[in-house]
Structure formats: structure tokens, C-alpha cells
């Protein structure tokens, strides 16, 4: 559950930069959002593997 909470925190932290990119055309904010989304992808994959491993043990 710890990693799931990390996902929620990461999404929340990206909200301000997403707003700057989409509403104020700040390209540096777009770069930060892209990096954050890559981190989100990696974290989601780790969660998927953890869940599958737990299921296989049962």
C-alpha cells in the first residue's frame, strides 16, 4: 500500500506543473511533467510486479 500512496503523491505533485504547461505554455513545466510521468510509469510497473508476485505465492 506504501507504493500506491507514492503514486497518489506523485500525481498530486505534478498538478501544478501540468497547469503551467497547458494553461501558461511553460515548456520547462512540460519537461517536468514528462519526467514525472515516466517515474509514474516505473512505479506502476513495480506495483504490478509486486501484486503478481503476491498472487503467485498464494
Secondary structure as UniProt FT lines:
FT   HELIX           2..24
FT   HELIX           27..57
//
